[in-house]
Amino acid sequence: MPTPPPDPKRFVEAISQIGLSIYSTIQIGDPKLWIPAPELQILLNDGLKGVSLAGLPLRTRSKIIKENVCKALGYPVPKSFQKTQPRFPGQNFDTYGQKSNNLQVWNEELSPTRRYVLIRISENDVIDKVKVVTGDVLALLDTTGTLTQKYQARCDVGTTAAELVSNTDTELLQPYVSSTVDLAAVATPISYPKAHELLPIATVFERLKELVGKRFPNPGSVQERNRGEHLHKLVCKALGYKSYQDDGQFPDVKHQLLECKLQTSPTIDLGLVTPSSTEPLDVPHVGGKIVRHCDTRYSIAYGRVEGADVVLTHVIVTTGEAFFTRFPQFQGKVLNRKLQIPLPGDFFDT
């Protein structure tokens, strides 16, 4: 049976015992002190849900939210909050209270690796839900044109239906892969990656190349999330997991450090961070090493729309490190002004 996830409160206890402040530096992925986004979301939901902001002016509301965030995570409430960017530098996140689905980010660009804590406030001015996402995820939600995708690449599929770009994983990951691990027995797709629970990229490819020829219902070109979910389910099954799970965080199959992209057009949207980036990834250390974006494995599935279905015609697997050796990159610009990003109606429910 897969090991049950540990209690997120272990981070609260460790932070409290050491006496850290919200401005204390913590290494991304530190297994004792860095709170990964899924567990950060659990702790903040538990700590903030039900807090009333009724009758308070906006500035006071912001202060009350920050105070409750500190308490929820085991930090002492500072006498005054410094005007840092982000406001909670120790855990690298900002907070945004939302009474509507129009997110406004003032006077700075989205940071790809920063976490954004979005707090839904009810009509009665009570906090009822918290969602934690990275700046890269927010960039993909923009449909207004106020924010241009910073990184894109071109997908030329070629004549080979199944292609492995990099035969081996990055040098950092190689000591921690195992071709014999039984994924159904040890974890779920959204479990954190662990040493010797990572399949080698060549094995990932051998399992995923069987997806060529698979088909699933096409929900329409504007339903990218639903189309991606169909692909994600096929990927989880092909890899050998017992079930499909998705927490909306990068990468899609966190346990295998695998990002899955479905393409029905040549342009690959990559958001605000490049696959080849050496920036730390928001997961606990693997084998005592900081996992980087470039260590992520990518599965690019190309599909053709046939009537009411999408048929997968090509599967290409690569490391982030080798991504641009196969897919040519081109760039746009991020506009440095107030960004207004309309959140989907079901944003807080997914």
C-alpha positions in Angstrom: 0.0 0.0 0.0 1.3 3.5 -0.7 2.6 5.3 2.3 0.0 7.8 3.7 1.1 11.5 3.4 2.7 12.9 6.6 0.9 15.5 8.6 1.6 19.1 7.3 1.6 20.3 11.0 5.1 18.9 11.3 6.3 22.1 9.5 4.4 24.3 11.9 6.0 22.6 14.9 9.5 22.8 13.4 9.2 26.5 12.5 7.8 27.3 15.9 10.5 25.4 17.8 13.4 27.0 15.9 11.8 30.4 16.3 12.0 31.5 12.7 10.4 34.7 11.5 8.6 35.1 8.2 11.7 36.9 7.0 14.1 34.1 7.9 15.7 32.5 4.8 14.7 28.9 4.1 16.2 26.8 1.3 13.6 25.7 -1.2 12.9 22.0 -0.7 14.3 21.9 2.9 12.5 18.7 4.2 11.9 20.2 7.6 11.2 23.9 7.1 10.1 24.5 3.5 6.4 24.0 3.1 5.5 22.7 -0.4 2.5 24.3 -2.1 0.0 21.5 -1.5 0.7 21.4 2.2 0.9 25.2 2.4 -2.6 25.2 1.0 -3.9 22.7 3.6 -2.4 24.6 6.5 -3.7 28.0 5.3 -7.2 26.6 4.7 -7.3 25.1 8.2 -5.9 28.3 9.7 -7.9 31.0 7.8 -11.2 29.4 7.0 -14.0 31.1 9.1 -12.0 34.3 9.9 -14.3 37.3 9.7 -13.2 40.5 8.0 -16.6 42.2 8.3 -16.6 45.9 8.9 -12.9 46.3 8.5 -11.2 48.8 6.1 -9.1 47.3 3.3 -5.7 48.0 5.0 -6.9 46.4 8.2 -8.2 43.4 6.4 -4.8 42.9 4.8 -3.1 43.0 8.2 -5.6 40.6 9.8 -5.0 38.1 6.9 -1.2 38.3 7.3 -1.5 37.9 11.1 -3.6 34.8 10.7 -1.2 33.4 8.0 1.6 33.7 10.6 -0.3 31.9 13.2 -1.4 29.1 10.8 2.3 28.4 9.9 3.9 28.7 13.3 5.5 32.1 12.8 5.3 34.9 15.5 3.3 37.9 14.3 5.7 40.8 13.7 5.1 44.1 15.3 4.8 45.5 11.8 5.0 43.9 8.4 7.9 45.0 6.2 7.2 46.0 2.6 9.2 43.2 1.1 8.6 41.4 -2.2 7.1 38.9 -1.6 5.5 39.8 1.7 6.4 36.4 3.1 9.9 36.0 1.8 10.8 33.0 4.0 8.3 30.8 2.3 8.3 32.8 -0.9 4.7 33.8 -1.2 2.3 36.7 -1.4 -1.4 36.9 -0.2 -4.4 38.2 -2.1 -7.9 38.5 -0.7 -10.5 37.9 -3.4 -14.1 38.9 -3.2 -14.3 38.6 -7.0 -12.6 36.4 -9.6 -10.6 39.4 -10.9 -7.0 39.0 -9.6 -5.0 42.2 -9.6 -1.2 42.3 -9.3 0.2 45.8 -8.9 3.5 47.3 -9.9 5.4 44.1 -10.6 5.7 41.2 -13.0 4.5 37.7 -12.1 7.4 35.7 -10.7 7.4 32.1 -12.1 8.6 30.4 -8.9 6.8 32.6 -6.3 3.7 31.1 -4.7 0.5 33.2 -4.8 -1.9 32.6 -1.9 -5.4 33.5 -3.2 -8.0 33.8 -0.4 -11.6 33.7 -1.3 -13.8 36.0 0.8 -17.6 35.4 0.9 -20.3 38.0 0.5 -20.5 38.1 4.3 -16.8 39.0 4.5 -15.7 35.6 5.9 -12.8 33.7 4.5 -14.0 30.4 3.1 -11.3 29.0 0.8 -7.6 29.3 0.1 -5.8 28.3 -3.1 -2.0 28.3 -3.6 -0.5 28.5 -7.1 2.8 29.6 -8.6 3.2 32.6 -10.9 3.6 30.2 -13.8 0.2 28.8 -13.3 -1.4 32.2 -13.0 0.2 33.2 -16.3 -1.6 30.3 -18.1 -4.9 31.6 -16.7 -4.8 34.9 -18.5 -7.2 35.2 -21.4 -7.3 39.0 -21.7 -4.1 39.7 -23.4 -2.8 41.9 -20.5 -0.2 39.2 -19.9 1.7 37.7 -22.8 3.2 34.2 -22.3 6.9 34.8 -21.8 8.2 31.5 -23.1 6.9 29.4 -26.0 8.4 26.8 -28.2 7.6 25.2 -31.6 6.6 21.5 -31.8 7.6 20.0 -35.1 6.6 16.3 -34.7 8.6 14.8 -37.6 8.1 11.3 -39.0 8.8 9.2 -35.9 5.7 8.5 -33.8 7.5 7.9 -30.6 10.7 9.7 -29.8 13.1 9.8 -26.8 15.2 13.0 -26.9 17.5 12.3 -24.0 18.4 8.7 -23.2 19.3 9.4 -19.6 18.1 11.7 -16.9 20.0 14.8 -15.7 23.2 14.0 -13.8 21.6 15.1 -10.6 18.7 12.6 -10.9 20.6 9.6 -12.3 21.7 8.2 -8.9 18.1 8.1 -7.6 16.2 6.3 -10.4 15.1 2.7 -10.4 13.7 0.6 -13.3 12.1 -1.9 -10.9 10.0 0.3 -8.7 6.3 -0.7 -8.5 4.5 2.6 -8.7 1.1 1.1 -7.7 2.6 -0.2 -4.5 4.6 2.8 -3.3 2.8 6.1 -4.2 0.2 8.1 -6.0 0.8 10.4 -9.0 0.7 13.5 -6.6 3.1 12.0 -4.0 6.4 13.8 -3.6 9.3 12.3 -5.6 11.7 10.2 -3.6 15.1 8.6 -4.2 14.7 5.2 -5.9 11.0 5.7 -6.6 11.7 7.6 -9.9 11.6 5.5 -13.1 14.5 6.2 -15.5 13.4 8.5 -18.3 14.0 5.6 -20.8 11.5 3.5 -18.9 9.0 6.4 -18.8 9.3 6.6 -22.5 8.8 2.9 -23.0 5.6 3.0 -21.1 4.3 6.3 -22.6 5.0 5.4 -26.2 2.0 3.0 -25.9 -0.2 6.1 -25.9 0.3 6.6 -29.7 -3.0 5.7 -31.3 -5.1 6.2 -28.1 -8.2 8.4 -28.5 -10.4 10.3 -26.1 -13.5 12.6 -26.4 -12.7 16.1 -27.6 -14.4 18.7 -25.2 -13.5 21.5 -27.6 -10.5 23.8 -28.3 -11.4 26.1 -25.5 -11.5 23.3 -23.0 -7.8 22.9 -22.6 -8.0 21.9 -18.9 -10.5 19.0 -19.7 -8.4 17.8 -22.7 -5.3 17.8 -20.5 -7.2 15.8 -17.9 -8.0 13.1 -20.4 -4.3 12.8 -21.3 -3.2 12.9 -17.7 -5.4 9.9 -16.9 -3.9 7.9 -19.8 -0.4 8.8 -18.6 -1.0 7.7 -15.0 -2.4 4.4 -16.2 0.4 3.8 -18.6 3.0 4.5 -15.9 1.5 1.9 -13.6 -0.3 3.9 -10.9 -3.5 2.5 -9.4 -5.5 5.6 -9.9 -5.4 9.1 -11.5 -4.9 12.1 -9.3 -4.1 15.8 -10.1 -3.6 18.6 -7.6 -3.2 21.3 -10.3 0.5 21.8 -9.4 3.6 21.6 -11.6 4.7 19.1 -12.6 1.5 17.1 -13.5 2.8 13.7 -12.2 4.8 15.0 -9.3 5.9 11.6 -8.1 7.8 11.1 -11.4 8.8 14.7 -11.9 6.8 14.5 -15.2 5.0 17.3 -16.9 2.5 16.3 -19.6 1.6 18.5 -22.5 -1.1 17.9 -25.1 -0.6 19.6 -28.4 -3.1 19.9 -31.2 -1.1 22.9 -32.7 2.6 23.5 -33.1 2.9 26.2 -30.4 3.9 24.9 -26.9 3.0 27.4 -24.2 5.6 27.2 -21.4 4.5 30.1 -19.1 7.0 32.1 -17.2 9.7 29.5 -16.6 11.8 27.6 -19.2 12.1 23.9 -19.0 15.9 24.3 -19.0 15.9 26.6 -15.9 18.1 25.8 -13.0 15.7 27.5 -10.5 14.7 25.2 -7.6 11.4 23.3 -8.0 8.8 23.4 -5.2 9.3 19.9 -4.0 11.3 18.4 -1.1 14.9 17.4 -1.7 15.5 14.1 -3.5 18.5 12.2 -2.1 19.5 15.4 -0.2 19.7 17.3 -3.5 17.7 20.4 -4.5 15.5 19.4 -7.5 15.6 22.0 -10.3 13.2 22.8 -13.2 15.6 21.3 -15.7 15.5 17.9 -13.9 11.8 17.6 -14.8 10.9 15.2 -17.5 8.5 16.3 -20.2 6.0 14.2 -22.3 4.8 16.1 -25.3 1.8 14.3 -26.8 0.6 15.5 -30.2 -3.0 14.9 -31.2 -5.2 15.2 -34.2 -8.8 16.1 -33.9 -11.0 13.5 -35.6 -14.7 14.3 -35.4 -15.7 14.2 -31.7 -12.3 12.7 -30.6 -8.6 13.6 -30.2 -6.3 10.9 -31.5 -2.7 10.8 -30.2 -0.3 10.6 -33.1 3.1 11.3 -31.5 4.7 11.1 -28.1 8.0 12.8 -27.5 9.8 12.5 -24.1 12.7 14.7 -23.0 14.4 16.2 -19.9 13.9 19.9 -19.2 17.6 20.2 -19.6 17.5 19.0 -23.2 14.1 20.5 -24.1 15.3 23.2 -26.4 17.6 20.9 -28.3 14.4 19.4 -29.7 11.8 22.2 -29.6 13.0 25.6 -30.9 12.3 28.5 -28.5 10.8 31.9 -29.1 9.9 34.6 -26.7 7.2 37.2 -26.0 7.1 39.9 -23.3 5.5 40.3 -19.9 3.9 43.7 -19.5 5.2 45.5 -16.4 2.0 47.2 -15.2 -1.1 46.4 -13.2 -2.0 42.8 -14.3 -5.7 41.8 -14.2 -6.2 38.1 -14.5 -9.7 36.7 -14.6 -9.8 33.5 -12.5 -12.0 30.7 -13.8 -15.4 30.3 -12.1 -14.3 27.0 -10.6 -10.8 28.1 -9.7 -11.2 27.7 -5.9 -13.0 24.3 -6.4 -10.3 22.5 -8.4 
